[in-house]
Amino acid sequence: MPASGATSRRASVETLLTDLHAAPVRVTAWERLEPWAVARVTLRGGAAPRTAVVKWVRDGPGETRTEPGRLHTEVAALRFLSDDLGLALAPRVVAADPAAGIAVLEDLAPRAALDRLLRRDGAAGHAGRLAAFARARGELSAVTAGHADRWLLRRAGPTGSATADAPLFDRLRDRAPVQAAALGAPLAGPVAAELGAAMAELSDPGPFGALSNGDAETNNVLVRESGPADARLIDFEAARYTHALLDAVCLHVPGPGWMTVGDPVAAGLADHHRRALARGVPEAEDDRRYGYGLVAACLFWAIARLQRFGTLDARAPGDRSRPQLVETLEAAARTAAHHRAFPHLAGWTRRAAALLRRRWPDADLDFTDPAAFPPYTARLP
């Protein structure tokens, strides 16, 4: 960040907190947490906390995530959780001026991002932290389910729809056949019918409608490196009300950063998430209902990732994004087989993966080999 930008934001934080506490507050240290538009600050004066985290709207040339609405959404989501629902699962908003593009949040240090610990140590040493992560995702959905009206008031007022993802599912349903044909695996007949049914399930989640932070991955959860295996969720800039089981996909199917995530059933992570979810969504105890929604979510994710086929096909052999796509498809199909849902669409997903294995010999790997691919193997070497 240019010095002038840091100086201006520092002054804005001081003014915001001074007004809040009716006493002078000074920022005595400003540590930019690259590459994000985030800084950890040390404060002095008034009743301000000793440290806090500052987020701002990016405004530099060529930067991404510059939409002012992202910060507004995050502040609304965090206040919805803490002030409306009393849920201490995410940082509390200390002060915010969305119009100025500044928010001051509770500092959750000394917690660390779970993905960093997994990359550093492997998953075997962090079973308790992974369990805490799974429970936290389920708890977020359990507590927020049934509160769409309150979320709408926080987000934008009493008008509009609580669930904003329906157009996304409609687009995938319409576009996937084109990509499938390009791959040589047409989507037709019972397969197309099941794709429509899966997208309909996600578009109209019923009792499974809940708040998501929009990126349910291990980089957006902070845990303690020692002591209690609790978890706190961060980064609510893309928060939205959607199908709760979309937040469970990360336990079953690799996200962008991982080659494999292991078997969440054998590891117990699936049960941790499901039990936490069922405390607020009793329908999660129904095997058929739960499995139907979970498989729809996992297949949606896998087929959405398959839309990258053209980009990946142009990459050089050995690029790890290729085998990662194969495992994404196969992991979704395994989840479908376990829950006995969407058999035609899952079979098509397996066939698509087989086509990619033949097209990309470098991606024809045995992902079930625990020595070569233990749980949470990073996609990048």
N, C-alpha and C positions, 0 to 999 in steps of 0.2 A: 504494500500500500504506500503511495506517496506520502511523504512526511506531512504535507498540508492536509491530506485526507485524514490521517491519524489524529492530527492536532484538532481538526474541526470536530471529529467524532468524540474525541476526549472531552472537548468543551461541551458538546451536546449532552453527554452522559453526566457531567458535573452539574449542568443546569437542571436536568431532569431529576436527579437525585436530591439536589438542594431544594427544589420546589416540593418534592415529595416529603422530605423530612423537616422542612421549615428550618433548616440549619445548613451552614456551608458543608459541602461534601467535596472532597478532592480525590482525583485519580492519581495515585502515587506511582503506579506501574501499569504498563500496557503491554501485554504479550500476545502478539498475533499468533493464532493457531492455524498455520498454513495447512492446506491451500484454501481453507474456508474463509468466509466473511465473518469470522468469529475471533474474539480476543478474550483472554482472561485478564481481569483488571484487579488491582489492589486498591482499596478505598480507605479513606480516613475522614472522619467527621460525622456529626449527627448520630442517628441510629442505624446508619447504613451497615450492611454486612461487611466483613473484612475483605472478602473477595466476591466477585461476581463474574458472570459471562455476558459479554456484549455481542449481539448479532446485529448486522446491518444489511441493507439492500445493496447489492453490487451495482456499481455504476461506471466501471471502467470500460474502455473500448475493447470489444472482442470477448467480454466476459459472458458467462452463462448465468442463468437463474437471476436475471435482473428485474423480474416482474415485482412491483411493489406489493401486489396482493399476496405473495408468498409469506412475507413477514406478518401481514394482517392475519392470515390463516393460522400461522403458528401461535401468535398471541391469543387468538380466539380459542384454539384447541387447548392450550395449556390452562387458560382461565376456565374453560368448560370443565376440564378434569379436576382442577384443584378447588375452584370457587363454587362451581355448581354441584359437583359430585363428591367432593372431598377425597379424591383419589391421589395419594402421594406416590405416583408411579412415574412421574415426569418432573422436570424442573419447574419450580414456581416462577411466575412472572413477578419480578421485583418492581419494574416500572417499564413503560413502553410509550413510544410516540410513533405509531405506524406512519403517520403523515410525514414525519421527518426520516423515516426509515431506520429507526433505532429501537432495540429492545434490550433490556437488562434482565438477565435470568439468574436464578439460583445456581451457584457453582456446585456441581456434584462431585468435585474432586474430594478424595484421591481415587475415585473410581477410574477404570480404564476401559477402552472399547474392547468388547469381547472378541471381535475379529482379530485385533492385534495380538491378543493372548493366544488365540488358536493358531495363528500363523507362526508365532514364536515357539510355542511349546507342543503343538499338536492337541487334538481333542481329548486324548486319554487323561490328561492331567486336569481337565476342566469339566468333568462330568457334572459336578454340582452347579457350576455356573451356567452350563447349557440348560440344565433343568430349570434354573431360575429364569433364564431367558424364555423358555417354553411356557412356564407358568405366567410370566408377565404378559406375554402376548395373549394368552387366554383370559387373564384377568382384565386387561384393557377392554376386550370385547364383552366380557360378562358384565362389567359395571356400566358400560356405555349403551348396551343393547336396550332398546325401548325408550331411548331419550332423544330420538331424532328431532322432536319439536324444540327441545332446549338447545340442541346443537345449532339448529337453524337460526334461533334468536341470537346466539353468540356469533355465528358466522356472518350473517348478512341481513338479519331481520326476519319477520314472520312469513315472508313469501318465498316461493321456490320449492324445489324438491330436495329432500335430505340426501338422497343417493345421487351421486353425480357420475357414476361409472357406466350407466346403461348405454350411452353412445359408444363407449369404448368396446363393449361386448358386441354391439350391433356391427361395428366396423370390422371386428375380427371375423364374425360369422360371414360377412359379405366378401372380405378380402382373402380369407384363407384358401378358398377353392382355386384362386388364381395362382397362389404360391404353390399349392399342392400339385397343380397341373405342370408347373415349371419343373418341379422336382421329379415328375413322373409317377406320382401317387395320387390320382384323382380322388377328390372328396365327393362321393355321390351315394345315393341310396340310403341304407340304414346309417352309414357313417355320417352323412350330411344331416340326417334327422337327429342323430345324437348330438352333433355339434350345436344344432339349434336348441336342443333341450338343455344342454349345458350352459349356453349363454343366457337362456331364459331363467335358469336357476340363479345365476349370478346377478342378473338384472333385477330380479324381484326376490330379495333374500328372506322376506318374511321375518320370522323371529330371529334370524341370524343377522339382521341389519345392525351394524355397530360402527363405532369410530375406529379408523385406522390412521396411523401416521403416514401411510402411503408408501412406506419403504421398510418392510418388516424383515430387515436383514441384521446380521450380527454386528455390523459396523455402527448401527444405531441403537445399541444397548450398552450401557456402562455397568460394570460390575467391580466389586472389590477384588484385588489380587490376593488378599488374605482376609480372614474373618468371615462374617456371615455371607452366604451366597445369595445376596439379594440382587435385584436388577432394577435399573431405571432406564426408561425409554426416552430417546432424544430425536430431534429433527422432525418437527411436525409441520414443516412448510407445505407439504402436499397432503395434509390431513383431509380426510373425507369420510363420509358415512357410506359404508359398502358392505359386502358380504363378509362376515367375520372369518370364514374359513380361508379367505385369501391371505390372511395373516398367518395361517398355518402352513402354507405352501413351502415356506423357507425351511421347514423341518423335514420335508419329504423330497424336495426337488432342488438341485443346486441353483443358487442365485448367481448373479454376474461374477462374483469374486471366487467361486468355488468350482472345483472339478467334480467333487463328490461331497455328499453330506452324511453318508452312512445310512443305517437302518434305524429310523426313529422309533419303530415299534420295539425292536430288540433292545435298544438303548433306554427305553422308557420315556423318551421325550414326547412321543405322541400322547401317551397317557397323562403326562403332566399338563400338557396343553388342554386336552379334552376335559379333564376333571376341573381345571380352573374355569374353562368356558361354561361348563354345565352348571356352575353355581349361579350364573345369571341367565343362562339359556338352557332350560331343562331339556329342550329338544335335542341337545347334543348327546344325551344319553341313549337316544334311539339309534341303533346301529345303522339301520337303513337310511334314515334321514341324514345322519352325520356323514356317513360314507358317500352318499350321493353328492352332498355339497362340497366335501373335501376333494373328491375326484374331479368334479366339475372345475374347481379352482386350479388343481394341479394340471389338468389337461389344457385349460385356458393359458396358463403360464407357458407350458411347453410349446403350444402351437403359436403363441405370440412370439416366443424366441425363435421359432422356425422362420418367421418372416425375415430374419437376418440372413437367410440362406445365400442370397446373391452376394452379399458383402463378404461372407466367410468363404464362399467358393472362389473368390478372387484373391484370397490370401495365399501366401506361400505354404507348401506342405510343412508340417511341424508346428504351425500356429495352434496354440492350445485351446483357442476358442472353438476349433472344429470338434475335437473329442468332447469338449464340454457340452456342445449342443447335442451330440449323440447321447450322452449320459442324461441330459435333461429330459429328452424324449423317453428314454428307457425307464428312468426313475418315475416319471408320471405314469407310464404303463404299469409298472410294478404296483404303484399305489392303487390303481384301478383294479388290478387283479386281486389285491388283498381285500378290497372292500366290495368286490363283485358288482361294480357299477360301470356303465358306459362301455360294454365289452367291444362293440363295433369300433367306436372311436379309439379305444385303447389299442385294439388290433391294428388299426391304421397307423397309429403313432409308432408302434413297434416296426411296422413295415417301412415307415419313413426313416427310422433309425437304421434299419438294415440297408436301405438304399444309400444312405450317407456313408456307412461303413465301406460299402463297395466303391463308392465314388472317391472317398478319401481314405486310402489305405493307412495313412498315418493316424487316423481316428479309430481304426479297428483294434481296440484295446479291451482287455478284460477288467472292467471296472469293479468286478466282484472280488478281485484279488486284494485281500486286506494288507498285504505287504506293499504292493505297488500303489494302492489307492485307499489308504485308511480314511476314516470319517474326517471331513473337513480338510481335504487336500486342496490347497490353493490352486486356482486356475493358472496363475502366473508362476513360473519357476522361482 
